[in-house]
Amino acid sequence: MAEINARQVKELREATGAGVMDCKEALKESAGDVDKAAEILRTQGLAEAQKKAGRTTEEGLVDSYIHLGGKIGVLLEINCETDFVARTDDFQDLAHDICLQVAAADPTYIDREDIPDDVLDQEKGILREQAKQEGKPDHIVEKIVEGRLEKYYSQVCLLDQAYVRDPDMTIDELLKDAIATLGENIQIRRFVRFAVGEE
């Protein structure tokens, strides 16, 4: 069996928009041939997940999760296109998994676009100052800031976070896999996390 490397997985992901685990499986099935793997993903419908992103999501459900004997609670609204899909076990399991993620990883925003400009500017300013205090040359400070912003996004943005049940994939990839499996656009609309004693 051909050895699958990270470069092949990255190339296939960029070409298809499919999740990491699906790319790995397709590459194994195609003995490492990226073009054949892309064809496998297309026939499975995984590469189509991106195309569903613009479709209207007006159905769905509100799910909840209570953790640590009532010390942490999460409410989540997740939407799909039809009530039929909203009632499936797969969709409800996805909602529950995302509630668990919010409880465990405490994101602030759903995605990068949700971060207010002033908050992002403040974070960039802090990172810029840190880089300068570390004695980094001016001409690479901005590159350092951009690199460190990726870490910031992975902490505060739900879709950028590593999935707590499988750190090799992000929540965005988990969502794309669900879109491919269920055949409908799915969107996390909003969430709120409560912890006893927090303001």
Buried (B, 14 or more C-beta within 10 A) or exposed (E): EEEBEEEBBEBBBEBBBBBBBBBBBBBBEBEBBBEBBBBBBBEBBBBBBBEBEEEEBEBBBEBEBEBEEEEBBBBBBBBBBBEEBBEBEEBBEBBBBBBBBBBBBBBEBBBBEBBEEEEBEEBBEEBBEBBEEEEBEEEEBEEBBEEBBEEBBBEBBBBBBBBBEEEEBBBBBBBBBBBBBBBBBBBBEEBEBEEEEEE
